[in-house]
Amino acid sequence: MNTSIPVKETIYLKFWRWLRKPKKEKSALRDWIETIIIAGILALIIKETIIQAFYIPSSSMEATLLIDDHILVNRFIYKLTDVKRNDIIIFKFPHDADYPEPSSNYKKIILLPLFINTKPSGILDIIKYYRPRDFIKRAIGMPGDTFEMRNKIVYINGEKEKLNEAIYTSTDVLLERDYFGPIKIPKKNDIIKFSELNIFELFCFEKYFEYKKIKFEYEFEYFIDSKKQENIETIFGMQPIKSIELRRLCVYDENNKHSGKKTEFKITKIMIDGAEIKEYKMPEDCYFALGDNRDNSSDSRFWGFVPYSLIKGEPLVIYWPLTRLRILF
């Protein structure tokens, strides 16, 4: 008579005995190490997805936020609601890399600002902590708005901005800082016709494609008092090239207008990734962000649009120093 136990049943019995077997008690040290590691990972996940602490390193948001203010930011708010005009927003600086350099060596750990080096030089080089810079500004121009700054005064859709928080710390008027636009801020699914863009708009799109890591080339003609300017690149001490530093051309154009000269700017050719195009469909909403300290802020006037995909959240409260404790939303 065959009394052997089936193989499948044997596996079940072994598994059941393993479950009932008293587990070896962990040492207190191991228990502490595991608790600290788990708590650290949970804290990082919460920080990256729900509430994050920031400190203010510069004066660009004075007098709303001061240097060394410590704030808590709601990382979840814009998953539930839209960005509104004059919201203070935290966002990844568009022109910082997403990965440490060289980026081909690193793989990101999901939800954490930690990267695994696939080609480490040693044991201490396997895990790297890295995060792009976060900027904090105020969303002034919304998708679809027309933005213009003239003689320090901001105009939205042709109307003077009404924002008591904005301050000016200098009486000097500088073309590169106090004049910008007009520009139309693109919204998702807008069809951009490049031939209709002005210098400031082309500048913003050049910076946008730089952020998107899309090869963007252009050719243009520039006229002063109806006379075409040849080799305008040499004005800036550069060799003739198809594309020049547009921000400087924006200032140059403003200077000509302030000198009473008639200027005209025509885009003659646009190339994206080597292919000539006439139009471009915007894949996302964009915003125009300014610091409240308008005379001392690196913002959209200098590096272009803030794409929606880079916005992380909205400040909730200043929690330190205690003398500055206040709600911000």
C-alpha positions in Angstrom: 0.0 0.0 0.0 1.4 3.4 -1.1 1.2 5.9 1.8 3.4 8.6 0.3 2.2 12.2 0.7 1.7 14.1 -2.6 4.4 16.6 -3.5 2.0 19.5 -3.5 0.7 18.6 0.0 4.3 18.3 1.2 5.1 21.8 0.1 2.0 23.1 2.0 3.1 21.3 5.1 6.6 22.7 5.0 5.2 26.2 4.5 2.8 25.8 7.4 5.6 24.6 9.7 7.7 27.6 8.6 4.9 30.0 9.6 4.4 28.3 13.0 8.1 28.2 13.7 9.1 30.8 16.3 11.0 33.6 14.6 14.4 34.5 15.9 14.1 37.7 17.9 15.7 40.8 16.4 18.4 42.6 18.3 17.5 46.1 19.6 20.1 47.7 17.3 18.6 46.0 14.2 15.1 47.1 15.3 16.3 50.7 15.6 18.1 50.7 12.3 15.0 49.3 10.5 12.7 51.9 12.2 15.0 54.8 11.2 15.3 53.6 7.6 11.5 53.1 7.2 10.8 56.5 8.9 13.3 58.2 6.6 11.8 56.7 3.5 8.2 57.6 4.6 9.3 61.2 5.4 10.9 61.6 2.0 7.8 60.3 0.2 5.6 62.7 2.2 8.0 65.5 1.5 8.0 64.8 -2.3 4.2 64.3 -2.6 2.2 66.1 0.1 4.0 68.7 2.3 7.5 70.0 1.8 9.6 72.4 3.8 11.5 75.2 2.0 13.5 78.2 3.0 13.8 81.5 1.2 17.4 82.1 0.0 17.0 85.5 -1.8 15.1 88.8 -1.7 13.2 88.3 -4.9 9.8 87.9 -3.1 10.2 90.7 -0.6 8.2 92.1 1.1 5.9 89.0 1.0 8.8 86.5 1.8 12.1 87.5 3.4 15.5 85.9 3.3 15.7 82.9 5.6 11.9 82.6 6.0 11.0 78.9 6.4 7.8 77.8 4.7 5.6 74.7 4.3 4.4 74.0 0.8 1.3 72.1 -0.3 2.6 69.7 -3.0 -0.9 68.4 -3.6 -2.9 71.5 -4.2 -2.5 71.7 -8.0 -3.6 68.1 -8.5 -7.1 69.3 -7.3 -7.3 72.9 -8.5 -5.9 75.2 -11.2 -3.3 77.8 -10.7 -4.9 81.2 -10.2 -3.6 84.6 -11.0 -1.3 86.0 -8.2 -0.8 82.6 -6.6 2.6 82.2 -5.2 4.0 79.1 -6.8 6.9 76.8 -6.2 8.4 75.3 -9.4 11.4 73.5 -10.7 13.7 76.0 -12.5 13.1 75.1 -16.2 16.8 75.2 -17.1 18.2 72.9 -14.5 18.9 69.2 -15.4 16.6 66.5 -14.1 19.5 64.1 -13.4 23.0 64.5 -12.1 25.7 64.7 -14.7 26.5 62.6 -16.7 22.8 61.8 -16.9 23.3 58.6 -18.8 24.9 57.1 -15.7 22.0 57.6 -13.3 18.6 55.9 -12.7 16.0 57.7 -10.5 14.4 56.1 -7.5 10.7 56.7 -7.8 9.3 59.5 -5.6 12.7 60.2 -4.1 15.4 62.7 -5.0 17.8 59.8 -5.0 19.7 58.4 -8.0 21.5 55.1 -8.6 24.8 55.4 -10.3 25.1 52.6 -12.9 28.8 53.2 -13.2 30.0 54.0 -9.7 33.7 54.7 -9.0 33.3 53.3 -5.4 30.8 52.2 -2.8 30.2 55.8 -1.7 29.3 56.8 -5.3 26.4 54.2 -5.8 23.6 56.5 -4.4 23.5 60.2 -5.1 21.2 62.8 -3.7 20.3 65.5 -6.3 17.5 67.8 -6.9 17.2 70.7 -9.4 16.7 74.2 -8.0 13.3 75.2 -6.9 12.2 78.8 -7.5 9.4 80.7 -5.8 7.6 83.5 -7.7 4.1 84.8 -8.3 2.0 83.6 -11.2 1.2 87.0 -12.9 0.4 86.0 -16.5 -2.1 83.1 -17.1 -2.4 80.9 -20.1 -4.0 83.0 -22.9 -3.2 86.3 -21.3 -1.3 89.2 -23.0 1.5 90.4 -20.8 3.5 93.6 -21.1 5.8 95.6 -18.8 6.4 99.3 -19.6 8.5 101.6 -17.4 8.1 99.2 -14.4 4.3 99.0 -14.8 2.8 95.6 -15.6 -0.2 95.3 -17.9 -2.3 92.2 -18.2 -4.6 92.1 -21.2 -4.1 95.8 -21.6 -5.1 96.7 -18.0 -2.7 97.8 -15.3 -1.9 95.1 -12.8 -3.6 95.5 -9.4 -1.2 93.9 -6.9 -0.3 95.6 -3.6 2.4 93.1 -2.8 4.7 94.2 -5.6 7.5 96.5 -4.5 10.2 98.5 -6.4 13.5 99.1 -4.6 15.2 101.2 -7.3 14.3 104.5 -9.0 16.4 103.5 -12.0 14.6 102.4 -15.2 16.5 99.7 -17.1 15.5 98.4 -20.5 16.5 94.8 -19.7 14.5 94.7 -16.5 11.7 97.2 -16.7 10.4 96.7 -20.3 9.1 93.4 -21.7 6.7 92.4 -24.4 3.9 92.5 -25.3 3.7 88.7 -25.4 0.8 86.3 -25.7 1.2 83.5 -23.1 0.4 80.2 -24.7 -2.1 77.8 -23.4 -2.5 74.1 -24.1 -3.5 73.2 -27.7 -2.8 76.8 -29.0 -1.4 76.7 -32.5 1.7 79.0 -32.6 2.3 80.7 -35.9 5.9 81.6 -35.8 5.8 84.2 -38.5 3.5 86.3 -36.3 5.8 86.3 -33.2 7.6 89.4 -32.0 11.1 89.4 -30.6 10.0 88.9 -27.0 7.7 86.0 -27.9 10.5 84.3 -29.9 12.8 84.7 -26.9 10.3 82.9 -24.7 9.8 80.1 -27.1 13.6 79.7 -27.6 13.9 79.3 -23.8 10.9 76.9 -23.8 12.4 74.6 -26.4 15.7 74.8 -24.6 13.9 73.4 -21.5 12.2 70.8 -23.7 15.6 69.8 -25.1 14.3 70.3 -28.6 16.7 71.7 -31.2 15.3 75.1 -32.2 16.8 77.2 -34.9 15.5 80.4 -36.6 16.4 83.0 -39.2 15.0 86.6 -39.2 15.3 90.0 -40.7 15.5 93.2 -38.7 14.8 96.7 -40.0 15.5 100.2 -38.6 13.6 103.0 -40.3 12.8 100.5 -43.1 16.5 99.7 -43.7 17.4 96.1 -43.4 20.2 95.5 -40.9 22.8 93.1 -42.3 24.9 90.9 -40.0 23.2 92.2 -36.9 25.1 89.6 -34.8 28.2 91.8 -35.1 26.4 94.5 -33.0 26.9 92.1 -30.0 30.6 91.3 -30.9 29.7 87.9 -32.3 30.4 86.2 -35.5 27.5 86.1 -38.0 25.3 83.1 -37.1 21.7 82.1 -37.8 20.6 82.7 -34.2 21.7 85.4 -31.9 21.2 86.1 -28.2 17.6 87.2 -28.4 17.4 88.8 -24.9 20.0 91.3 -26.0 18.2 91.9 -29.2 15.1 92.7 -27.2 17.0 95.4 -25.3 18.5 96.6 -28.5 15.1 96.9 -30.1 13.7 98.8 -27.1 16.7 101.2 -27.2 15.9 102.0 -30.9 12.3 102.6 -30.1 13.2 104.9 -27.2 15.5 106.8 -29.7 12.5 107.5 -31.9 13.4 104.9 -34.6 10.9 102.7 -36.3 11.8 99.0 -36.0 10.5 95.9 -37.6 11.3 92.3 -36.9 10.4 89.4 -39.3 10.9 85.7 -38.7 11.8 84.1 -42.1 12.5 80.5 -41.1 11.9 78.2 -38.1 13.6 74.7 -37.7 12.6 72.2 -35.1 14.9 69.1 -34.9 16.2 69.9 -38.3 12.7 70.2 -40.0 11.3 73.5 -41.2 7.9 74.3 -39.7 5.4 77.1 -39.8 3.2 76.2 -36.8 3.6 74.4 -33.4 0.8 73.0 -31.2 1.4 73.7 -27.5 1.4 70.5 -25.4 0.8 72.3 -22.1 -0.2 75.6 -20.4 2.5 78.1 -19.6 2.7 80.9 -17.0 4.6 84.2 -16.7 6.1 84.5 -13.2 7.5 87.6 -11.5 9.1 88.1 -8.1 7.3 90.6 -5.9 10.6 92.5 -5.6 10.4 93.6 -9.2 13.8 95.3 -9.3 15.7 92.3 -7.8 14.2 89.2 -9.2 15.4 86.6 -11.7 12.1 85.6 -13.3 10.3 85.1 -16.6 11.6 88.4 -17.9 15.0 86.7 -18.1 14.4 83.0 -18.7 10.9 82.7 -20.2 7.7 80.8 -19.4 7.0 78.5 -16.5 5.5 75.3 -18.0 2.6 73.8 -16.0 4.4 70.5 -15.7 7.1 72.1 -13.5 4.8 73.7 -10.9 5.1 71.8 -7.6 2.8 73.6 -5.2 1.7 76.6 -3.2 3.1 77.9 0.1 0.8 77.3 3.1 2.5 79.0 6.0 5.7 80.7 7.2 6.6 78.6 10.3 10.0 80.1 11.1 11.1 82.5 12.5 8.3 82.6 15.0 8.0 86.3 14.7 7.1 85.8 11.1 4.5 83.0 11.7 1.6 83.6 9.3 -0.7 81.8 6.8 0.1 82.6 3.1 -2.9 81.2 1.2 
